[in-house]
Amino acid sequence: MKSGPGQLAVSGAVIAATGMGAIPASAHGFVGDRFFPPTIATDDPFATDELLLPSVSYIKSQGVATTDIGFEFDKEIFPKFALGVSGDWLYLKPDGRSSVNGFDNVTLSAKYQLWQNDPHEAVFSIGGKWEIGGSGDSLVGAASASTFSPTVFFWQRLRRPA
């Protein structure tokens, strides 16, 4: 499919309009002079206010295409202590079979930032996640049993040798 000048103009207008409504965002987490950005693969050690809407992923594995649309909301209740809730809507399309969709189990979380060392740019936190069994749709594989996962978080900037 070829793109013409009209499509290019519309794309440029959308990008410009998106940028015009942008406001400055504050950093996710600092220790000393070091900024720790959040990562996709692992959770960060900071107990802060966060809102993730939506998180979308698509994976095809072993003959099943999975689209996952999720959300997460974390709120700092006390200094360095946050509670959170997250959930996912799943669309599963197995090869050669009809699709199924529904919500996965809801997850509640808590995180407490125990230690921070600014000179060494390090932070240590503990937390836990509780997946509430039976709160999701069994058609998409939501478990009926609840699980609790304790978690330890540690980040430190590794300095390069001089």
Secondary structure, DSSP 8 states (H G I E B T S, - for coil): ----HHHHHHHHHHHHHHHHT------S-EETTEE----SSS--S----EEEEEEEEEEEETTEEEEEEEEEEEEEEETTEEEEEEEEEEEEEETTS--EEEE---EEEEEEEEEEETTTTEEEEEEEEEE-TTSS-GGGT--SS-EEEEEEEEEE------
